[in-house]
Amino acid sequence: MTASESIALWIQPCSRRNEVVGLRDDAVVIRLTAPPVEGAANESLRRFVAERLGVAPSRVALVRGQSSRRKWIAVEGFSVDEVRCALLGLSGRQ
């Protein structure tokens, strides 16, 4: 998967709950309870996105931004628009 097939995210670790809070520029803002230590937030992000899309976490790839709050992910079998719609709760894939 390449960066052109990925969606931009802005991650806020150490939050009270895992949730999508909206958009910030072109990135979907996601709050995670996990701390940004030893990959915990990255793994929590993969699980959170997978749950929202109803897929296995192994289908969610962190493409860029492993040590940054700004990350890019790609989900096998989903377009960027489908992932964005699913995360933001908009009508998308049926």
WOGI-V154371 format. One record per pair of residues at least 6 apart in sequence whose ideal C-beta (glycine too) atoms are under 6 Angstrom apart, sorted by the first residue. I is the first residue (numbers start at 1). J is the second residue. Records with the same first field share a line. If there is no record, write none. Layout:
I: J  J
//
This chain:
1: 61  63  74
3: 63  64  72
5: 74
6: 63  72  73  74
7: 80  83  84
8: 26  27  72
9: 27  28  30  71
10: 24  27  29  70
11: 30  69  71
12: 31
13: 32  35  36  41
14: 35
15: 31  33
18: 32  33  48
19: 31
20: 30  87
21: 29  31
22: 29
28: 87
32: 41  44
34: 40  41  44
42: 62
46: 57  60
47: 57
49: 60
50: 57  60
52: 86  87
53: 86
59: 75  76
60: 73  75
61: 74
62: 73
63: 72  74
64: 72
65: 71  72
75: 83
82: 92  93
85: 92
86: 92
//
